[in-house]
């Protein structure tokens, strides 16, 4: 005879995993705000800008923002990537603090 499944235990494990994923998402969003320099904006300004972004339906604007975001992450990857002459056996050091934003205009 097969052992019965522990549905309560499985449900609790899934809820714990969902909570962990949500926590990680919130943390990464905060890190993104800091890395882009948007933490210098007021809460009302940041919320307003995000609302405008979320409400925008124009494909051209959204594509331009996506390209700009991809360029941001590409430049961060190049700055953080270990140099060939470094010891690659250990993990690269964690960067902390905000990265200076080269340009904050033009994202409207």
Residue pairs with C-beta under 8 A, 6 or more apart in sequence:
33 39
33 46
34 97
34 98
35 76
35 98
35 99
36 72
36 99
36 101
37 98
37 99
37 100
37 101
37 104
38 46
38 49
38 101
38 104
39 98
40 98
41 49
49 107
52 108
53 65
56 62
65 107
68 107
76 99
80 92
80 95
81 92
82 88
82 92
